[in-house]
């Protein structure tokens, strides 16, 4: 079983696409960090 799961997500802000067809599954008990290009 997974704590967090998303599949084929695309996010746009105006003309900028910030996520394009991204999928992620985080199993129970696993810690995941996501860092953007600017480090934030």
N, C-alpha and C positions, 0 to 999 in steps of 0.2 A: 504494500500500500504506500502511496506517496502523500507527503504533506502538501506539496505544491506541484501543480502541473498546468502548463499551458501549451497550446499547439498551434503553430503557424500564425503567430500574432504579428500584425503590422500596425505601427503607430506613426502618424504624421502630425506635424505642427505646421500649419500653413502649407508652404511648398516644400518643406523639409521632411524627409522620411528618416525617422530616428531608429526604428526597428523595422526590419523587412523579413517576414516569413520566419520568425524566431520561435523555436520550441525548446521547452525546458521541463525536466522532471526532477524533483528533489525528493529522494526517499526519506522516510521517517528517520529521525536521528542524525541526519547529515546537515552540516552547516555550509552554506554557500555565500560567497561575497561577489557582487558584481561591481566593477569599477569602469567608469566611462573614460573616454579619451582624455578628458581634462583631469582625471584622477578623482573626480567627485562622484 
